[in-house]
Amino acid sequence: MTKSMTTPPGEPNAILGALAAALEELSPQVERAAAYVLDNPGEIAVNSMRTLADAAGVKPNTLVRMARAVGFDGYEDFREPFRQYAAEGTLSFPDRARFLQTISQGGSHWSLVADMAGAAMANVEALFAAVDADDLKAAAELIDGARRANILGVGTAKTLADNFAYVASMAVGPDRPERVVAIPSVGLAIDDVARMTSDDVLVAMTFSPYRTEIVEAVKLAERRGVPIIAVTDSHGSPLVPVATHAFVVPNDSPLPFSSNIAATALLETLLAFVVAESPDDVATAIDTFHSNRRAAGIYHD
């Protein structure tokens, strides 16, 4: 295997170039890992070392050896430039760049489409570069184990809360849909929180400018010992300091309002974890839910 380089390359394209140049000198297993990484560079920022190793069909330590072959002390040092570029929305994927350039050639309105598409993809890329699977799993376990999961959103976040509660209720409580509810129900959010106990969980979401009723409801939940899962747009959000688990979603947009695309992607991913943590019969319960609707003529297939 090649000796470690004195100074490792500092940006993703240079790292991949160095890795490609070193391929012929690598041991078979390290070469296999490197080939997978070169074919799937988008997975470096978003997947853990173990996940990437499993996908490449090698042991995690093989990725450490691969990273050292191009001058890094370990795999996390190798991965960090990819995470940083993705989080900043500056990681350039050639296919994406060509796609956006093609769209923008159609004129001013198509340039707007390209701007929107670029912002949407950058937000999602940045989200998945930063999100932690262990945090998602722990949050899903809180929802699955709660006496009641209360999903709080108002304004533009109300639709997000309603959809999450609607879908999650099929997985967590097909026979007890009240186990997952969107709040506020009737009245104010703080009224719903006042009825919660430490056996419940509160999923709260608000984005800048932060809604006062959400912030106050979360503060009351903390005082009552209710676990809090926060979905917000900044580490400086007032929800973060009191949250049991906090997920920060990018929401940049070319327009004078925030984008909900990354928040939707985060919540759908959390839903996937909720389903994964639910009992084995959850798939049967969801099938029964839809079968009942078909029998009632609600669906038109």
C-alpha positions in Angstrom: 0.0 0.0 0.0 1.2 3.5 -0.6 2.8 5.6 2.1 0.8 8.4 3.6 1.2 11.7 1.9 2.9 14.4 4.0 0.0 16.9 3.4 -3.4 15.4 2.5 -5.4 17.2 -0.2 -7.9 19.7 1.3 -11.0 19.6 -0.8 -13.2 16.8 -2.0 -12.3 16.8 -5.7 -8.6 16.8 -4.9 -9.1 14.0 -2.3 -10.9 11.9 -4.9 -8.2 12.6 -7.5 -5.5 11.5 -5.1 -7.4 8.4 -4.3 -7.9 7.5 -7.9 -4.2 8.0 -8.6 -3.3 5.6 -5.7 -5.6 2.8 -6.7 -3.0 0.6 -8.4 -0.8 0.6 -5.3 -3.5 -0.3 -2.8 -4.1 -3.8 -1.3 -7.1 -5.6 -2.8 -9.5 -4.8 0.1 -8.5 -1.1 0.3 -8.7 -0.9 -3.5 -12.2 -2.3 -3.3 -13.2 0.4 -0.7 -11.6 3.1 -2.7 -13.4 2.1 -5.9 -16.7 2.2 -4.1 -16.0 5.6 -2.7 -14.9 6.9 -6.1 -18.1 5.6 -7.7 -20.3 6.9 -4.8 -18.8 10.2 -3.6 -22.2 11.5 -2.5 -22.3 8.9 0.3 -19.2 10.1 2.0 -20.8 13.0 3.8 -24.1 11.4 4.6 -23.1 7.9 5.8 -21.2 6.7 8.8 -18.0 4.7 8.4 -19.7 1.5 9.3 -22.6 2.1 6.8 -20.2 3.0 4.0 -18.0 -0.1 4.8 -21.1 -2.4 4.7 -22.1 -0.9 1.3 -18.6 -1.4 0.0 -18.4 -4.9 1.3 -15.3 -4.3 3.5 -14.5 -3.9 7.2 -14.7 -0.4 8.7 -10.9 -0.5 9.4 -10.3 -0.8 5.7 -11.7 2.7 5.3 -9.2 3.9 7.9 -6.4 2.4 5.8 -7.8 4.0 2.7 -7.8 7.4 4.3 -4.3 7.0 5.5 -3.2 6.1 2.0 -4.0 9.6 0.8 -2.4 11.4 3.8 -5.2 11.5 6.5 -4.8 10.3 10.1 -8.1 8.5 10.0 -11.4 8.1 8.2 -13.1 11.0 10.0 -10.4 13.4 8.9 -10.9 12.1 5.4 -14.6 12.6 5.6 -14.6 16.0 7.2 -14.0 18.1 4.0 -17.0 16.3 2.4 -19.2 17.1 5.4 -18.1 20.7 5.4 -18.6 21.3 1.7 -22.0 19.7 1.8 -23.1 21.6 4.9 -22.1 24.9 3.2 -23.9 23.9 0.0 -20.7 24.2 -1.9 -20.0 20.6 -2.7 -20.1 20.3 -6.5 -21.6 17.2 -7.9 -21.0 17.4 -11.7 -24.4 15.8 -12.6 -26.2 18.4 -10.5 -24.2 21.2 -12.0 -25.0 20.1 -15.5 -28.6 19.7 -14.7 -29.0 23.2 -13.3 -27.0 24.7 -16.2 -29.4 23.0 -18.6 -32.5 24.3 -16.9 -31.2 27.9 -16.7 -30.6 28.0 -20.5 -34.4 28.3 -21.1 -34.6 32.0 -20.2 -35.4 34.1 -17.1 -38.2 32.0 -15.8 -36.1 28.9 -16.2 -33.3 30.6 -14.4 -35.7 30.9 -11.5 -36.5 27.2 -11.7 -32.7 26.5 -11.7 -32.3 28.8 -8.6 -35.1 27.0 -6.8 -33.8 23.5 -7.7 -30.3 24.4 -6.7 -31.4 25.8 -3.3 -33.7 22.8 -2.7 -30.9 20.3 -3.5 -28.4 22.2 -1.4 -30.7 22.3 1.6 -31.3 18.5 1.4 -27.6 17.8 0.9 -26.6 20.0 3.8 -29.3 18.3 6.0 -28.1 14.8 5.4 -24.5 15.8 5.6 -25.1 16.9 9.2 -27.9 14.7 10.6 -26.9 11.9 13.0 -28.5 8.5 12.6 -28.0 7.8 16.3 -30.0 11.0 17.2 -32.7 10.0 14.8 -32.9 6.5 16.3 -33.1 7.9 19.9 -35.8 10.4 18.9 -37.8 7.6 17.2 -37.5 5.5 20.3 -38.9 8.3 22.4 -41.9 8.6 20.0 -42.5 4.9 19.9 -42.3 4.5 23.7 -44.4 7.6 24.7 -47.8 7.4 26.2 -48.6 10.2 23.7 -46.5 11.8 21.1 -47.6 15.5 20.6 -46.5 17.1 17.3 -46.5 20.9 17.6 -46.4 23.3 14.7 -48.2 26.5 13.8 -48.2 28.7 10.7 -46.2 27.1 7.9 -45.1 24.3 10.3 -48.7 23.3 11.0 -48.9 21.3 7.8 -45.7 19.6 8.7 -47.0 18.7 12.1 -50.3 17.5 10.8 -48.7 15.2 8.1 -46.2 13.7 10.6 -49.0 13.0 13.1 -51.2 11.5 10.5 -48.6 9.1 9.1 -47.0 8.2 12.4 -50.3 7.3 14.0 -50.6 4.5 11.5 -47.2 3.1 12.7 -47.3 3.8 16.4 -50.9 3.6 17.2 -53.1 1.9 14.5 -55.5 0.8 17.2 -55.0 3.9 19.3 -54.5 6.9 16.9 -54.6 9.2 19.9 -51.1 8.1 20.7 -49.8 10.5 18.1 -51.6 13.8 17.8 -51.0 17.2 16.2 -51.4 20.1 18.6 -52.7 22.7 19.4 -56.0 20.8 19.4 -58.5 23.3 20.6 -57.2 26.5 22.2 -53.5 27.2 22.7 -50.5 24.9 22.6 -49.6 25.8 26.1 -53.0 24.3 27.2 -52.1 21.0 25.6 -48.6 21.0 27.2 -50.1 21.6 30.6 -51.8 18.2 30.4 -48.6 16.4 29.5 -46.4 14.3 31.8 -42.9 12.9 31.6 -44.4 9.8 29.9 -45.3 11.9 26.9 -43.0 13.4 24.2 -43.3 16.8 22.5 -42.1 17.2 18.9 -41.9 21.0 18.4 -41.0 22.9 15.3 -40.5 26.6 14.6 -38.3 28.6 12.3 -37.0 32.1 12.3 -38.8 34.4 13.2 -39.6 32.0 16.0 -43.2 31.8 17.2 -43.6 32.9 20.8 -46.4 30.3 21.5 -44.1 27.5 20.4 -41.2 28.8 22.5 -43.3 29.2 25.6 -44.9 25.8 25.2 -41.5 24.2 24.9 -40.3 26.0 28.1 -43.4 24.7 30.0 -42.7 21.2 28.6 -39.2 21.3 30.0 -40.4 22.4 33.4 -42.9 19.5 33.4 -40.1 17.0 32.5 -41.5 16.2 29.1 -38.8 15.0 26.6 -38.6 17.5 23.7 -37.6 16.8 20.1 -37.0 20.1 18.4 -37.0 20.8 14.6 -35.6 24.3 13.9 -33.3 26.2 11.6 -30.4 27.3 13.7 -28.3 26.2 16.6 -29.1 29.6 18.1 -32.9 28.8 18.1 -34.5 29.2 21.5 -35.7 25.5 21.2 -32.2 24.0 21.1 -31.0 24.7 24.7 -34.1 22.9 26.2 -34.4 20.1 23.7 -33.6 16.4 24.4 -32.8 16.0 20.8 -32.5 19.0 18.4 -32.4 18.8 14.6 -31.3 21.9 12.7 -32.6 22.0 9.1 -31.3 24.4 6.4 -34.1 26.5 4.8 -32.4 28.8 2.4 -34.5 30.0 -0.6 -34.1 32.5 -3.5 -37.5 33.8 -2.5 -38.4 36.1 0.5 -39.6 33.2 2.5 -38.0 30.1 4.0 -38.0 26.7 2.3 -39.7 23.7 4.1 -38.1 21.1 1.8 -35.3 20.0 4.2 -37.7 20.0 7.2 -40.0 17.7 5.2 -37.1 15.4 4.4 -36.0 15.4 8.0 -39.5 14.5 9.3 -39.9 11.8 6.6 -36.6 10.3 7.7 -37.7 10.4 11.3 -40.9 8.7 10.3 -38.9 6.0 8.7 -37.0 5.5 11.9 -40.3 5.5 13.9 -41.6 2.7 11.6 -38.3 0.8 11.9 -38.5 1.0 15.7 -42.2 -0.1 15.8 -43.4 -3.7 16.4 -43.0 -6.2 13.6 -46.8 -6.1 12.9 -46.6 -2.4 11.9 -46.6 -3.3 8.2 -49.8 -5.4 8.7 -51.4 -2.6 10.6 -50.7 -0.1 7.8 -52.0 -2.6 5.2 -55.2 -3.0 7.2 -55.6 0.8 7.4 -55.5 1.1 3.6 -57.6 -2.1 3.1 -60.4 -0.6 5.3 -60.3 2.6 3.2 -60.5 0.6 0.0 -63.4 -1.4 1.3 -65.2 1.8 2.2 -64.7 3.2 -1.3 -62.4 6.0 -0.1 -59.7 5.2 -2.6 -60.1 5.1 -6.4 -57.5 2.6 -7.7 
